[in-house]
């Protein structure tokens, strides 16, 4: 796992070796795979708890990719096997990210359905006739299927 000595973002990334880039990509892929496993098991997306570290690793990776795209080279590493390994790790990361996006879309849809169901129940409740007690609280009608005189 990549260690971050402080929380301050670096203004510009220094050259990074291929081995270090592979470590960074693998760290992000492992984190996303862990998140995907939690999401598959039904843990709500808001409780996964990997977002901050995922953002930090992705930002670090993005900074290094920008340096490489701007014409910078990896620091000293020219081993074609390491570069092939980096390409493979990147492909695995892309697959994990695609799965992650599917899980997060499904979680958002599920949350949306729950909110819609709650709002629908609330609107249905508001249209039912009710009574008010001496304190001004609304009580449900005396419909036996709803319970007798429950205060809302």
N, C-alpha and C positions, 0 to 999 in steps of 0.2 A: 504494500500500500504506500502511496506517496504521502510524505509528511509535509505539512505546511507550517513553517516556523512562526508565521504571524498571519493575521487576517487581512493585512494590507495588500491590495492587488499590486503586482509589479507594473511599472509604467511600460516596460518593454521586456519581452522575453529574451533571454540570452540564448545562444545556440544550445541545442539539446542533442545528446547522442541518440542514435537509433535505439539502443538498449533502454535508455531512459524513456523514450517515447513509447516503446513497447510496454514498459512497466506501467506507464500512465494509462494507455489504452486498455490494458488488461485490468487495471484497478477499476476503471470506469465500467468495463463490461461485467466484472464480478459484482459490483454494486448494483447495476441495473438488473442482473440475473437474480440477485437476492430480492430486489424489489418486486420483480415479476413473480417470483415464487410466493411472496406474501400476498400479492394481488390475486394470484390464482387460487390461493387458499381462502379467499374471501375477506381478508383484512381490508377495511375501507382505505381508500387512497390517502385520506387525510391523516391516518394513523400510521402510515408506513414509516415515517421518520428518516428517510434517506435523502430528502430533497436538498437540504443544505449542503451535504457532502457531494451530492451529484452535481449541483450547480458549481461548486468549487472545483471539482475535477474537470468538468466540461469547460469551464472558463480557462483553466490552466492549459488544457489541450488546445482550445481555440487560439490562445495566444501563440503557442508554438507552431500551429498550423499556419497562422498568418505570417510568421517569420519565414517559414519554408516557402509559402506561396509568393512572398515578396522577393524571392530570389536567394534567400538565405539558405545555407546548407546545414545539414546535420553536423554537429561538432565532431569531426574526425572519423566518424564511422562510415566506411565505404564497403563493408562486407555485404555482398549480394544476398547471402543467406539471412542476415539480420533484416535487410530490407524486405525480403520475401516474407519473413515472419511478421513484420509490421503490417504488410498488406493483408496477411491472413487474420491477424488480430483485429484489424480495422473492419474486415468483412464480418467477423463474429460480433463485434460491437454494433455494427449496422443492423444485424439480425436481431440482437437483443433490444436495440432501440425501437425497431419496428414492432416487436412484441409488446414492449412497454407502452408504446403509443396506443396499441389496440386495447390493452388493459385499462389505460387511463380514460380512453373514450368510453369504454363500457362502464367504468366507475362513474363517470360524469352522467351518462345516460341513466344509470340506476339511481343516482342522487336526484336527478331531475324527475324521475317517475315518483320517488318518495315525496318530494316537495309537492308535485301535482296532486298526489293522493291526499296529502294532508290539507291542501288548500281546497280540494273538492269536498272533503268531509266538513271542513269549516264552513264553506258556503252552504252546504246542505243543512248543517246545523242551524245556521243563521236564518234560513227560510222557514224552519219549523216554528209553530206558535210556542210561546213560552210565557212564563209568569215572572214577576219580580218580587223579591221579598222586601221587608222593611228597610234593609240596608241598601237597596237599589241593585242588588245582584240578581242576575237573571237565573231563574231556575228552569229546569226542563219541564215539559208538560208531563202529565201523569200517565204517559204511555207506558204500560207495563214492560214493553220490550226495551225501554231505555232506563228503567229504574225509577223509583218513586221520588219525585221532588229533589233530585240531585242538584246541588248548587254548582254553578260554573264559575 
